[in-house]
């Protein structure tokens, strides 16, 4: 047996459809319009913290993997190339605007 959905009178439905220029979509949710609750559980693959035995918090927390930025100029000078200009081979963050 189908349950009657709540809406306005049929004459007013036709008037509303004429004034809107389309059929009105009712915002109310009814049982026959939603998904069944008897769905199987999802099969989600495990991640790095899926099995918690011997998985310490500090080793699985991604915020602990953040390190300070690397100083490329100092790294280039410490590499041993004293003849090369340190700023010649370094990457730049983007296009450089040449001021007058």
N, CA, C and O atoms as a GROMACS GRO file, in nm:
protein
  400
    1UNK      N    1   0.083  -0.118   0.000
    1UNK     CA    2   0.000   0.000   0.000
    1UNK      C    3   0.088   0.125   0.000
    1UNK      O    4   0.180   0.137   0.082
    2UNK      N    5   0.062   0.213  -0.089
    2UNK     CA    6   0.140   0.335  -0.100
    2UNK      C    7   0.083   0.443  -0.009
    2UNK      O    8  -0.038   0.460  -0.001
    3UNK      N    9   0.169   0.512   0.058
    3UNK     CA   10   0.128   0.620   0.147
    3UNK      C   11   0.116   0.747   0.065
    3UNK      O   12   0.205   0.779  -0.015
    4UNK      N   13   0.008   0.819   0.084
    4UNK     CA   14  -0.011   0.944   0.011
    4UNK      C   15   0.087   1.049   0.062
    4UNK      O   16   0.105   1.068   0.182
    5UNK      N   17   0.149   1.114  -0.031
    5UNK     CA   18   0.244   1.219   0.006
    5UNK      C   19   0.170   1.348   0.036
    5UNK      O   20   0.068   1.378  -0.024
    6UNK      N   21   0.225   1.423   0.130
    6UNK     CA   22   0.162   1.550   0.167
    6UNK      C   23   0.196   1.656   0.064
    6UNK      O   24   0.312   1.674   0.027
    7UNK      N   25   0.096   1.724   0.018
    7UNK     CA   26   0.115   1.832  -0.077
    7UNK      C   27  -0.011   1.916  -0.078
    7UNK      O   28  -0.105   1.888  -0.003
    8UNK      N   29  -0.015   2.016  -0.161
    8UNK     CA   30  -0.133   2.102  -0.168
    8UNK      C   31  -0.238   2.036  -0.260
    8UNK      O   32  -0.212   1.931  -0.318
    9UNK      N   33  -0.352   2.098  -0.271
    9UNK     CA   34  -0.463   2.045  -0.350
    9UNK      C   35  -0.423   2.034  -0.497
    9UNK      O   36  -0.337   2.108  -0.544
   10UNK      N   37  -0.485   1.939  -0.572
   10UNK     CA   38  -0.448   1.918  -0.714
   10UNK      C   39  -0.464   2.043  -0.800
   10UNK      O   40  -0.383   2.066  -0.890
   11UNK      N   41  -0.567   2.124  -0.775
   11UNK     CA   42  -0.584   2.246  -0.854
   11UNK      C   43  -0.466   2.341  -0.830
   11UNK      O   44  -0.412   2.399  -0.924
   12UNK      N   45  -0.427   2.355  -0.703
   12UNK     CA   46  -0.314   2.443  -0.672
   12UNK      C   47  -0.182   2.386  -0.724
   12UNK      O   48  -0.091   2.462  -0.756
   13UNK      N   49  -0.170   2.253  -0.732
   13UNK     CA   50  -0.051   2.192  -0.792
   13UNK      C   51  -0.038   2.229  -0.939
   13UNK      O   52   0.070   2.263  -0.986
   14UNK      N   53  -0.150   2.223  -1.012
   14UNK     CA   54  -0.148   2.260  -1.154
   14UNK      C   55  -0.119   2.408  -1.172
   14UNK      O   56  -0.045   2.447  -1.263
   15UNK      N   57  -0.177   2.493  -1.085
   15UNK     CA   58  -0.151   2.637  -1.092
   15UNK      C   59  -0.004   2.666  -1.062
   15UNK      O   60   0.058   2.748  -1.131
   16UNK      N   61   0.051   2.600  -0.961
   16UNK     CA   62   0.192   2.618  -0.926
   16UNK      C   63   0.282   2.573  -1.041
   16UNK      O   64   0.380   2.641  -1.072
   17UNK      N   65   0.251   2.459  -1.103
   17UNK     CA   66   0.331   2.410  -1.216
   17UNK      C   67   0.325   2.508  -1.333
   17UNK      O   68   0.425   2.528  -1.402
   18UNK      N   69   0.208   2.568  -1.357
   18UNK     CA   70   0.195   2.665  -1.465
   18UNK      C   71   0.277   2.790  -1.437
   18UNK      O   72   0.345   2.842  -1.525
   19UNK      N   73   0.270   2.839  -1.313
   19UNK     CA   74   0.343   2.961  -1.279
   19UNK      C   75   0.493   2.939  -1.272
   19UNK      O   76   0.571   3.029  -1.306
   20UNK      N   77   0.535   2.821  -1.228
   20UNK     CA   78   0.679   2.791  -1.224
   20UNK      C   79   0.735   2.758  -1.363
   20UNK      O   80   0.852   2.783  -1.390
   21UNK      N   81   0.651   2.704  -1.448
   21UNK     CA   82   0.699   2.661  -1.579
   21UNK      C   83   0.763   2.524  -1.575
   21UNK      O   84   0.826   2.482  -1.672
   22UNK      N   85   0.748   2.453  -1.464
   22UNK     CA   86   0.804   2.318  -1.447
   22UNK      C   87   0.729   2.252  -1.332
   22UNK      O   88   0.651   2.317  -1.263
   23UNK      N   89   0.755   2.124  -1.313
   23UNK     CA   90   0.696   2.055  -1.200
   23UNK      C   91   0.774   2.088  -1.073
   23UNK      O   92   0.897   2.093  -1.075
   24UNK      N   93   0.704   2.111  -0.966
   24UNK     CA   94   0.766   2.146  -0.838
   24UNK      C   95   0.824   2.021  -0.773
   24UNK      O   96   0.760   1.916  -0.772
   25UNK      N   97   0.945   2.030  -0.718
   25UNK     CA   98   1.006   1.921  -0.644
   25UNK      C   99   0.981   1.943  -0.496
   25UNK      O  100   1.022   2.045  -0.439
   26UNK      N  101   0.914   1.847  -0.434
   26UNK     CA  102   0.881   1.861  -0.292
   26UNK      C  103   1.007   1.835  -0.211
   26UNK      O  104   1.077   1.737  -0.235
   27UNK      N  105   1.036   1.922  -0.116
   27UNK     CA  106   1.158   1.910  -0.036
   27UNK      C  107   1.144   1.808   0.076
   27UNK      O  108   1.244   1.773   0.139
   28UNK      N  109   1.023   1.760   0.103
   28UNK     CA  110   1.004   1.662   0.209
   28UNK      C  111   1.050   1.525   0.162
   28UNK      O  112   1.038   1.491   0.044
   29UNK      N  113   1.105   1.445   0.255
   29UNK     CA  114   1.152   1.311   0.220
   29UNK      C  115   1.054   1.209   0.274
   29UNK      O  116   1.014   1.214   0.391
   30UNK      N  117   1.014   1.117   0.189
   30UNK     CA  118   0.922   1.012   0.227
   30UNK      C  119   0.992   0.878   0.216
   30UNK      O  120   1.096   0.866   0.152
   31UNK      N  121   0.933   0.776   0.280
   31UNK     CA  122   0.998   0.646   0.291
   31UNK      C  123   1.025   0.581   0.156
   31UNK      O  124   1.128   0.516   0.138
   32UNK      N  125   0.936   0.598   0.060
   32UNK     CA  126   0.956   0.534  -0.069
   32UNK      C  127   1.058   0.608  -0.157
   32UNK      O  128   1.094   0.558  -0.264
   33UNK      N  129   1.104   0.724  -0.113
   33UNK     CA  130   1.199   0.801  -0.192
   33UNK      C  131   1.342   0.798  -0.141
   33UNK      O  132   1.430   0.857  -0.202
   34UNK      N  133   1.366   0.729  -0.029
   34UNK     CA  134   1.501   0.723   0.026
   34UNK      C  135   1.554   0.581   0.013
   34UNK      O  136   1.478   0.488  -0.015
   35UNK      N  137   1.684   0.564   0.032
   35UNK     CA  138   1.748   0.433   0.018
   35UNK      C  139   1.710   0.342   0.134
   35UNK      O  140   1.678   0.388   0.244
   36UNK      N  141   1.715   0.212   0.108
   36UNK     CA  142   1.686   0.114   0.212
   36UNK      C  143   1.794   0.116   0.319
   36UNK      O  144   1.909   0.151   0.291
   37UNK      N  145   1.757   0.077   0.440
   37UNK     CA  146   1.853   0.069   0.550
   37UNK      C  147   1.924  -0.065   0.553
   37UNK      O  148   2.015  -0.084   0.634
   38UNK      N  149   1.885  -0.157   0.469
   38UNK     CA  150   1.943  -0.291   0.470
   38UNK      C  151   2.057  -0.302   0.369
   38UNK      O  152   2.065  -0.402   0.297
   39UNK      N  153   2.142  -0.205   0.364
   39UNK     CA  154   2.255  -0.209   0.272
   39UNK      C  155   2.372  -0.280   0.338
   39UNK      O  156   2.387  -0.274   0.460
   40UNK      N  157   2.455  -0.349   0.259
   40UNK     CA  158   2.572  -0.415   0.318
   40UNK      C  159   2.674  -0.311   0.365
   40UNK      O  160   2.678  -0.201   0.312
   41UNK      N  161   2.756  -0.346   0.466
   41UNK     CA  162   2.857  -0.250   0.512
   41UNK      C  163   2.962  -0.226   0.402
   41UNK      O  164   2.992  -0.318   0.325
   42UNK      N  165   3.019  -0.107   0.396
   42UNK     CA  166   3.118  -0.077   0.291
   42UNK      C  167   3.247  -0.153   0.314
   42UNK      O  168   3.284  -0.184   0.428
   43UNK      N  169   3.316  -0.181   0.206
   43UNK     CA  170   3.447  -0.247   0.213
   43UNK      C  171   3.554  -0.140   0.192
   43UNK      O  172   3.594  -0.112   0.080
   44UNK      N  173   3.600  -0.083   0.302
   44UNK     CA  174   3.697   0.026   0.298
   44UNK      C  175   3.836  -0.034   0.322
   44UNK      O  176   3.856  -0.106   0.420
   45UNK      N  177   3.934  -0.005   0.235
   45UNK     CA  178   4.069  -0.059   0.258
   45UNK      C  179   4.133   0.006   0.380
   45UNK      O  180   4.106   0.122   0.412
   46UNK      N  181   4.216  -0.070   0.447
   46UNK     CA  182   4.282  -0.020   0.567
   46UNK      C  183   4.390   0.081   0.534
   46UNK      O  184   4.450   0.077   0.427
   47UNK      N  185   4.412   0.171   0.626
   47UNK     CA  186   4.515   0.273   0.609
   47UNK      C  187   4.630   0.250   0.704
   47UNK      O  188   4.644   0.141   0.759
   48UNK      N  189   4.715   0.351   0.726
   48UNK     CA  190   4.832   0.334   0.813
   48UNK      C  191   4.794   0.315   0.960
   48UNK      O  192   4.872   0.258   1.037
   49UNK      N  193   4.676   0.361   1.000
   49UNK     CA  194   4.635   0.345   1.140
   49UNK      C  195   4.519   0.247   1.152
   49UNK      O  196   4.441   0.254   1.247
   50UNK      N  197   4.507   0.155   1.056
   50UNK     CA  198   4.394   0.062   1.056
   50UNK      C  199   4.404  -0.038   1.170
   50UNK      O  200   4.309  -0.057   1.246
   51UNK      N  201   4.519  -0.101   1.183
   51UNK     CA  202   4.542  -0.194   1.293
   51UNK      C  203   4.619  -0.119   1.400
   51UNK      O  204   4.731  -0.074   1.376
   52UNK      N  205   4.561  -0.106   1.517
   52UNK     CA  206   4.619  -0.019   1.619
   52UNK      C  207   4.717  -0.089   1.711
   52UNK      O  208   4.778  -0.024   1.795
   53UNK      N  209   4.733  -0.220   1.700
   53UNK     CA  210   4.830  -0.287   1.786
   53UNK      C  211   4.971  -0.252   1.739
   53UNK      O  212   5.001  -0.261   1.620
   54UNK      N  213   5.056  -0.213   1.830
   54UNK     CA  214   5.194  -0.172   1.802
   54UNK      C  215   5.200  -0.055   1.704
   54UNK      O  216   5.294  -0.045   1.625
   55UNK      N  217   5.102   0.030   1.709
   55UNK     CA  218   5.098   0.147   1.622
   55UNK      C  219   5.090   0.270   1.713
   55UNK      O  220   4.982   0.318   1.743
   56UNK      N  221   5.204   0.317   1.755
   56UNK     CA  222   5.209   0.426   1.851
   56UNK      C  223   5.161   0.556   1.788
   56UNK      O  224   5.177   0.578   1.668
   57UNK      N  225   5.103   0.642   1.869
   57UNK     CA  226   5.041   0.766   1.819
   57UNK      C  227   5.141   0.856   1.748
   57UNK      O  228   5.110   0.910   1.642
   58UNK      N  229   5.259   0.873   1.804
   58UNK     CA  230   5.355   0.966   1.744
   58UNK      C  231   5.403   0.919   1.607
   58UNK      O  232   5.437   1.002   1.523
   59UNK      N  233   5.405   0.790   1.584
   59UNK     CA  234   5.453   0.741   1.455
   59UNK      C  235   5.344   0.744   1.349
   59UNK      O  236   5.376   0.740   1.230
   60UNK      N  237   5.219   0.750   1.387
   60UNK     CA  238   5.112   0.750   1.286
   60UNK      C  239   5.047   0.885   1.271
   60UNK      O  240   4.957   0.901   1.188
   61UNK      N  241   5.089   0.985   1.349
   61UNK     CA  242   5.032   1.118   1.340
   61UNK      C  243   5.102   1.194   1.228
   61UNK      O  244   5.222   1.220   1.238
   62UNK      N  245   5.032   1.231   1.121
   62UNK     CA  246   5.099   1.299   1.009
   62UNK      C  247   5.153   1.437   1.044
   62UNK      O  248   5.240   1.489   0.974
   63UNK      N  249   5.102   1.498   1.151
   63UNK     CA  250   5.154   1.630   1.188
   63UNK      C  251   5.297   1.621   1.238
   63UNK      O  252   5.370   1.720   1.234
   64UNK      N  253   5.338   1.504   1.286
   64UNK     CA  254   5.475   1.488   1.336
   64UNK      C  255   5.575   1.470   1.222
   64UNK      O  256   5.696   1.477   1.246
   65UNK      N  257   5.528   1.449   1.101
   65UNK     CA  258   5.618   1.432   0.987
   65UNK      C  259   5.665   1.565   0.930
   65UNK      O  260   5.752   1.567   0.843
   66UNK      N  261   5.608   1.675   0.975
   66UNK     CA  262   5.644   1.807   0.925
   66UNK      C  263   5.780   1.846   0.982
   66UNK      O  264   5.803   1.837   1.102
   67UNK      N  265   5.869   1.890   0.894
   67UNK     CA  266   6.003   1.932   0.935
   67UNK      C  267   6.023   2.079   0.896
   67UNK      O  268   5.949   2.129   0.811
   68UNK      N  269   6.119   2.147   0.955
   68UNK     CA  270   6.145   2.286   0.916
   68UNK      C  271   6.190   2.294   0.771
   68UNK      O  272   6.241   2.196   0.716
   69UNK      N  273   6.172   2.409   0.708
   69UNK     CA  274   6.214   2.424   0.568
   69UNK      C  275   6.366   2.412   0.553
   69UNK      O  276   6.442   2.440   0.645
   70UNK      N  277   6.408   2.369   0.435
   70UNK     CA  278   6.550   2.350   0.406
   70UNK      C  279   6.605   2.480   0.348
   70UNK      O  280   6.545   2.538   0.258
   71UNK      N  281   6.718   2.524   0.398
   71UNK     CA  282   6.785   2.642   0.345
   71UNK      C  283   6.873   2.596   0.229
   71UNK      O  284   6.980   2.540   0.251
   72UNK      N  285   6.828   2.618   0.105
   72UNK     CA  286   6.898   2.568  -0.012
   72UNK      C  287   7.031   2.638  -0.035
   72UNK      O  288   7.126   2.576  -0.083
   73UNK      N  289   7.040   2.766   0.000
   73UNK     CA  290   7.166   2.839  -0.019
   73UNK      C  291   7.273   2.781   0.072
   73UNK      O  292   7.386   2.758   0.029
   74UNK      N  293   7.239   2.757   0.196
   74UNK     CA  294   7.335   2.701   0.290
   74UNK      C  295   7.371   2.558   0.251
   74UNK      O  296   7.486   2.516   0.266
   75UNK      N  297   7.274   2.483   0.201
   75UNK     CA  298   7.302   2.346   0.158
   75UNK      C  299   7.394   2.344   0.036
   75UNK      O  300   7.481   2.258   0.025
   76UNK      N  301   7.375   2.440  -0.054
   76UNK     CA  302   7.461   2.449  -0.173
   76UNK      C  303   7.604   2.487  -0.134
   76UNK      O  304   7.700   2.436  -0.192
   77UNK      N  305   7.618   2.576  -0.036
   77UNK     CA  306   7.752   2.616   0.008
   77UNK      C  307   7.822   2.503   0.082
   77UNK      O  308   7.944   2.489   0.071
   78UNK      N  309   7.749   2.422   0.156
   78UNK     CA  310   7.808   2.312   0.230
   78UNK      C  311   7.839   2.191   0.143
   78UNK      O  312   7.909   2.099   0.186
   79UNK      N  313   7.788   2.189   0.019
   79UNK     CA  314   7.811   2.074  -0.067
   79UNK      C  315   7.954   2.067  -0.120
   79UNK      O  316   7.998   1.961  -0.164
   80UNK      N  317   8.027   2.177  -0.117
   80UNK     CA  318   8.167   2.175  -0.159
   80UNK      C  319   8.194   2.247  -0.289
   80UNK      O  320   8.310   2.264  -0.327
   81UNK      N  321   8.091   2.291  -0.360
   81UNK     CA  322   8.111   2.365  -0.485
   81UNK      C  323   8.140   2.510  -0.452
   81UNK      O  324   8.049   2.592  -0.439
   82UNK      N  325   8.269   2.542  -0.438
   82UNK     CA  326   8.305   2.680  -0.405
   82UNK      C  327   8.320   2.764  -0.530
   82UNK      O  328   8.317   2.887  -0.524
   83UNK      N  329   8.337   2.698  -0.647
   83UNK     CA  330   8.354   2.773  -0.771
   83UNK      C  331   8.219   2.821  -0.827
   83UNK      O  332   8.212   2.928  -0.887
   84UNK      N  333   8.115   2.742  -0.807
   84UNK     CA  334   7.985   2.776  -0.865
   84UNK      C  335   7.914   2.881  -0.781
   84UNK      O  336   7.931   2.887  -0.659
   85UNK      N  337   7.835   2.963  -0.849
   85UNK     CA  338   7.755   3.061  -0.777
   85UNK      C  339   7.640   2.986  -0.708
   85UNK      O  340   7.574   2.905  -0.772
   86UNK      N  341   7.616   3.012  -0.582
   86UNK     CA  342   7.511   2.937  -0.513
   86UNK      C  343   7.370   2.970  -0.563
   86UNK      O  344   7.282   2.885  -0.558
   87UNK      N  345   7.349   3.092  -0.611
   87UNK     CA  346   7.215   3.130  -0.654
   87UNK      C  347   7.188   3.094  -0.799
   87UNK      O  348   7.076   3.113  -0.846
   88UNK      N  349   7.288   3.043  -0.872
   88UNK     CA  350   7.269   3.017  -1.015
   88UNK      C  351   7.180   2.896  -1.040
   88UNK      O  352   7.100   2.898  -1.133
   89UNK      N  353   7.193   2.792  -0.961
   89UNK     CA  354   7.120   2.669  -0.989
   89UNK      C  355   7.002   2.647  -0.893
   89UNK      O  356   6.939   2.541  -0.897
   90UNK      N  357   6.972   2.743  -0.810
   90UNK     CA  358   6.865   2.726  -0.713
   90UNK      C  359   6.730   2.750  -0.778
   90UNK      O  360   6.717   2.838  -0.864
   91UNK      N  361   6.629   2.675  -0.738
   91UNK     CA  362   6.496   2.699  -0.795
   91UNK      C  363   6.436   2.827  -0.737
   91UNK      O  364   6.463   2.864  -0.623
   92UNK      N  365   6.354   2.894  -0.817
   92UNK     CA  366   6.287   3.015  -0.773
   92UNK      C  367   6.139   2.983  -0.752
   92UNK      O  368   6.087   2.891  -0.814
   93UNK      N  369   6.071   3.058  -0.666
   93UNK     CA  370   5.932   3.026  -0.639
   93UNK      C  371   5.837   3.060  -0.752
   93UNK      O  372   5.722   3.016  -0.748
   94UNK      N  373   5.877   3.133  -0.849
   94UNK     CA  374   5.790   3.170  -0.960
   94UNK      C  375   5.857   3.273  -1.048
   94UNK      O  376   5.979   3.291  -1.040
   95UNK      N  377   5.778   3.340  -1.131
   95UNK     CA  378   5.835   3.443  -1.216
   95UNK      C  379   5.878   3.562  -1.130
   95UNK      O  380   5.807   3.604  -1.040
   96UNK      N  381   5.993   3.613  -1.160
   96UNK     CA  382   6.048   3.726  -1.084
   96UNK      C  383   6.016   3.853  -1.160
   96UNK      O  384   6.044   3.862  -1.280
   97UNK      N  385   5.959   3.950  -1.092
   97UNK     CA  386   5.928   4.078  -1.154
   97UNK      C  387   6.050   4.167  -1.142
   97UNK      O  388   6.102   4.189  -1.033
   98UNK      N  389   6.096   4.218  -1.255
   98UNK     CA  390   6.214   4.306  -1.260
   98UNK      C  391   6.171   4.449  -1.237
   98UNK      O  392   6.107   4.510  -1.322
   99UNK      N  393   6.207   4.502  -1.120
   99UNK     CA  394   6.174   4.639  -1.089
   99UNK      C  395   6.271   4.733  -1.161
   99UNK      O  396   6.383   4.693  -1.194
  100UNK      N  397   6.229   4.856  -1.185
  100UNK     CA  398   6.316   4.954  -1.251
  100UNK      C  399   6.426   4.999  -1.158
  100UNK      O  400   6.509   5.082  -1.196
   0.00000   0.00000   0.00000
